[in-house]
Amino acid sequence: MTSRVSVIGSGNAGLTAAYHFTLQGAEVCLYGAPEFDQPLADIEKRGGIEALPSFNDVPLTYSGFQTIDKISRDLEETIGYSDLLVLPVPSFAQEPLFTSMLPYLRDGQIIMLMPGNYGSLVLNRIKNEQGYGDLKLTFVDAISIPWATRIVGPAELAILGMKEYLPVSAFPASQTDKAIEALQSVMPLPLTPLGSVIEAGLENINFGGHPLLTTLNMGLLENFDGQFNYYKDCCSVSTAKAAAVMEQERQAIGKALGVSLLPELEAMNALYAMDCESVYEVNRTSETHGKLNSAPNSASNRYITEDAAYLLVPCYELGQLAGVETPLITSCLHIDNAYNDTDYFTSGRTLKKMGLANLSPQEIIDFVA
């Protein structure tokens, strides 16, 4: 029996998901919000999505052309299409999108967020506050999207690489194995279970590299319009040392919460089938990341607006709750606040927004179980 899946979001990850799920043999309904209609119009014009065999003279895998079963601009139609709903959208889009989805959701549906960034907890709070407390949904947080990918032309993708596996957790965690069983039929890589959505948020590998490297290199990134190979050129011996200190802070928070976190180096080696001896070496030699000859060119890039606000802020708050000092995480956030004239400590993904306000560390671990 052919699996069906609804992909809600028409950005880089959304189009890649629709293409790759179809390549896997699934039937896909791809939804795009009204303000992101151009990708849908491009797909309709071309009759499908193409993944290029090469880009900038670099050979790529997963190339081909796939016709998508349904292109939809109707959220009710999209949600009715399948019990598997995958949202490969930025964290800031999760809340308004889910609020729009609520009237059309039904018992038994699985909502997978890629990346999760603690989004399951936020959506569960919204569900209860909006009067849908009896609606039986399973939320799934993935640590990230599976691909390094870009839309490079009308309905045209450059899939630069894909992880070896994708760690995920359901909320509640007791449903993780069942959710993986349901989702695995459409996914192009193995899904592996994590202990909770708290663990999934802390295991997002963008945590160390993206916000810190971007913050430390902002002068060059702005002045040279991001004309770099981000991972090779922005990682130096000294910035790698700073990233290692931030990694120590993440590990300390995990330990304080009783969560065993994979060291960043070990995670990068496993996810990308490498055998590097340092995170510095990962950034300098990774073939997947080395294909990406571009970098952020301003502080409004998602490496800060998403990864600082939705990864560093919850980590900071969990550290505060658990009594763990986080001077480097805190410093990075203060600098990013200055860059963007904002206050991520308030606007970012706080424990209150996750529905975890006034809970002790142990009460949080029990809540997500």
C-alpha positions, 0 to 999 in steps of 0.5 A: 500500500502506498504511503501518503504524507502531507508536506506543509511548507514550500521553502528549501526543505519543503520542496526537498521533502516533497521530492524525496518522499515521492522518490521513496514511493510515497504520495505527497500533498505539498502545501504552500502558504499564500505569501510563498506561492511562487514555488508552487506555481513553478512546480505546476509550470514544470510539472514537478520538481527537479533535483540537479545532478551537479551544481557549481561543477560539484556532482550531487546525489539524489538527482532526477525529476519527480511529479508531486501527487497534489499541489495545494493552497488549501490547508483543510484539503492538505490536512485531510490528505493524510494522517502524516503531517510533516512541517519542514518550516522555520521555528517562527512559522510553527505557531501561526501555522499550527493555529491555522491548522487546528480547526481541521486536525483530527484524532490520530494524526502525527505532526512532525516538525523539522527542525523541532526546536522544542516546537512540540511543547509550544504546539501542545500548549496552543492546542490546550489554550485554544480549546482543543485539549481533547484532540489526540495528536502525536507531535514529533520533534526532529533535531534538524532537517535531513538534507543540506539543500537549496532551491536554485531555480524554478522547481529546481533543487541542489541536494548537497547531501543528507545525514546518515540518520535523523534522531527524533522524539515524540511528545509524549515520549511514550509514543516515539517508537509508534510514531517512528514506525508510522513515519519511516515508510516515507522517510529517505533515511533511518529515524532513530529514537531520542529520550524526549523532545527536551533531548531532541532540542538539546541535540540539534547540531546547529546549536554550536556552529551556527549562532556562534560562528555567525556572531563571531564573523559578522564583520567579514560576513557583512562586508563581503556579502557572505561570499565565503564557504561558511563552514571552512572559512568561518571556523578558525582555531580560535572560533573552534575553541569558543565553540568547544566552551559552548559545547561544554555548557550544553553538556553541563545542562544535559547532565544537570537534567539527567539527559545524556547528550552525544558530544558534538564531534561524535554526533557530526562524525556519525551523522555525516559518516566521517572520522574527524578528530575535532569539530574544527576538522569537521568544518574544514573537511566535510564534503557535504558542507564544503559544497555550500559556497555561501554564507550569511550576509547579515545578522538577520540570517536564520543562523541567528534569528532562528538558531539563537532565538530557538536553540540558545534561549531554551538552553539558557533558560534550562541552564538557569533552571538547573543552576548551570552557568552559561557565560558563552551562551549568554554572551552570544545572545547579548551580542545578537540582541545588539545586532538585531536591536531586540531581546531574544531572552523575551522573544525567543522560545522560553520555558513559558512559551513551551508550557513549562513555566514554574516547573522544576527540572524533574517535573519537566522531565516527567511532563515530556515522558 
